[in-house]
């Protein structure tokens, strides 16, 4: 029997994209943000965005901490570079 997905609620504008992202391990916040952008601008437009950022491995610890602060990741000040990269990737 297939598992029934929980309805993400009315704030998520593209539930199909949301569920696919959650299945891939994205946080609820990230999945909702991307799903809503896809609903507003179209899925292909959201997929074309980006490509400007450098790899996390190429950034300094200070740059990673600054990005973690923008995302309000707790414990960032005591994280190593590897821990910061892991936290940013799974936010």
C-alpha positions as a printed Julia matrix, in Angstrom:
91×3 Matrix{Float64}:
  0.0    0.0     0.0
  1.36   3.41   -0.96
  2.26   5.83    1.8
 -0.05   8.85    1.92
  1.81  12.15    1.97
  0.86  14.74    4.55
 -0.63  17.9     3.05
  1.98  20.66    3.52
 -0.76  23.25    3.99
 -2.07  26.25    2.1
  1.16  28.24    2.33
  2.87  25.83   -0.09
  1.83  26.72   -3.63
  3.3   23.69   -5.46
  2.88  20.59   -3.25
  4.4   18.26   -5.86
  7.71  20.16   -5.9
  7.59  20.49   -2.1
  7.2   16.72   -1.59
  9.94  15.9    -4.1
 12.35  18.23   -2.28
 11.4   16.83    1.13
 11.94  13.29   -0.21
 15.43  14.43   -1.3
 16.15  15.63    2.25
 15.48  19.38    2.0
 14.25  21.13    5.14
 10.61  22.17    5.31
 11.59  25.82    4.96
 13.82  25.28    1.96
 11.29  23.01    0.23
  8.49  25.54    0.77
 10.64  28.42   -0.47
 11.57  26.6    -3.69
  8.06  25.23   -4.25
  6.55  28.69   -3.9
  9.13  30.2    -6.25
  8.37  27.45   -8.78
  4.65  28.2    -8.54
  5.2   31.94   -8.96
  7.73  31.92  -11.82
  7.38  28.47  -13.31
  9.42  25.38  -12.59
 11.85  25.85  -15.46
 12.6   29.46  -14.45
 13.47  28.38  -10.91
 15.72  25.63  -12.27
 17.63  28.13  -14.39
 18.46  30.44  -11.49
 21.79  30.37   -9.77
 25.15  29.23  -10.95
 26.91  32.31   -9.57
 27.95  31.06   -6.12
 31.3   29.45   -5.39
 31.56  25.98   -3.89
 31.42  25.88   -0.11
 34.82  24.16   -0.07
 36.36  27.19   -1.83
 35.06  29.65    0.78
 36.81  30.68    3.98
 35.44  29.8     7.41
 34.51  33.47    7.91
 32.53  33.46    4.66
 30.77  30.25    5.67
 29.94  31.67    9.12
 28.53  34.82    7.51
 26.28  32.71    5.26
 25.26  30.56    8.25
 24.37  33.75   10.14
 22.18  34.88    7.22
 20.33  31.56    7.53
 20.26  31.76   11.35
 22.02  28.42   11.84
 22.56  27.85   15.55
 25.99  26.95   16.89
 27.81  28.33   13.85
 30.46  30.18   15.86
 31.92  26.96   17.23
 31.61  24.86   14.05
 34.56  23.69   11.99
 34.64  24.32    8.25
 33.35  20.81    7.55
 30.53  21.23   10.07
 29.56  24.59    8.57
 29.44  23.09    5.07
 27.28  20.22    6.31
 24.91  22.59    8.12
 24.59  24.9     5.11
 23.93  22.03    2.73
 21.2   20.6     4.92
 19.5   23.82    5.94
